[in-house]
Amino acid sequence: MPLPQKKLSLVVSFDRTVDAMAMEAACRRDGVPGRMIPMPPQISAGCGMVWKADPSCRQQILDEMGAIGLKPHALHELMLS
């Protein structure tokens, strides 16, 4: 079986787990694309959970975070499966 293809992904890291959980709840409620995943090994800071989405959704994700009063720890673009 072939390995999954990697593609460029936007990864949003958070300082606190509660922020990551709030982001997940808001995005699901409002239909913002992406999903919560464990922190990829390429990132070494944050709470251990990140929001992964297509890079084209960057502004939509930032707008959602602003609407619920969250600030990201960092934004990364990484090649992920």
C-alpha positions in Angstrom: 0.0 0.0 0.0 1.5 3.4 -1.0 2.2 6.1 1.6 -0.2 9.0 1.7 0.8 12.0 -0.3 2.0 15.0 1.6 0.7 18.4 0.8 1.2 21.9 2.0 -0.9 22.6 5.1 -1.5 25.6 7.3 -0.9 24.7 10.9 -2.1 27.0 13.7 -0.5 26.4 17.1 -1.9 27.5 20.5 -0.4 28.4 23.8 -3.0 26.6 25.8 -5.1 23.5 25.3 -8.2 25.4 26.3 -7.6 27.7 23.3 -7.2 24.8 20.9 -10.5 23.3 22.2 -12.3 26.7 21.8 -11.0 27.0 18.2 -12.2 23.5 17.4 -15.6 24.1 18.8 -16.0 27.5 17.0 -14.8 26.1 13.7 -17.1 23.2 13.8 -20.0 25.4 14.8 -19.3 28.0 12.0 -18.2 25.5 9.3 -14.6 26.7 9.1 -12.5 24.2 7.3 -9.8 22.2 9.0 -9.3 19.8 11.9 -7.5 19.4 15.2 -4.4 17.2 15.1 -1.6 16.4 17.4 1.4 18.8 17.1 3.6 17.7 14.2 7.3 17.0 15.1 8.4 19.9 13.0 7.0 22.3 15.6 8.3 22.4 19.1 6.3 25.0 20.9 2.7 25.4 22.0 0.2 23.2 23.8 0.5 20.0 21.9 -2.6 20.4 19.6 -2.8 22.4 16.4 -5.5 23.3 13.8 -4.6 22.0 10.4 -6.2 23.4 7.2 -5.5 24.2 3.6 -3.3 27.4 3.3 -6.0 29.0 1.2 -8.2 29.2 4.3 -5.7 31.3 6.3 -7.8 34.5 6.3 -11.0 32.6 7.2 -9.2 31.0 10.1 -7.7 34.2 11.3 -11.1 35.9 11.1 -12.7 33.1 13.2 -10.0 33.4 15.8 -10.5 37.1 16.0 -14.3 36.7 16.3 -13.8 34.4 19.4 -10.9 36.4 20.9 -8.1 33.9 20.3 -4.6 34.7 19.1 -2.4 31.9 17.6 0.9 31.0 19.2 2.2 30.7 15.6 1.2 30.0 12.1 3.2 27.5 10.0 3.0 26.1 6.5 4.2 22.5 6.5 4.2 19.5 4.2 1.9 17.0 6.0 -0.1 13.9 5.0 
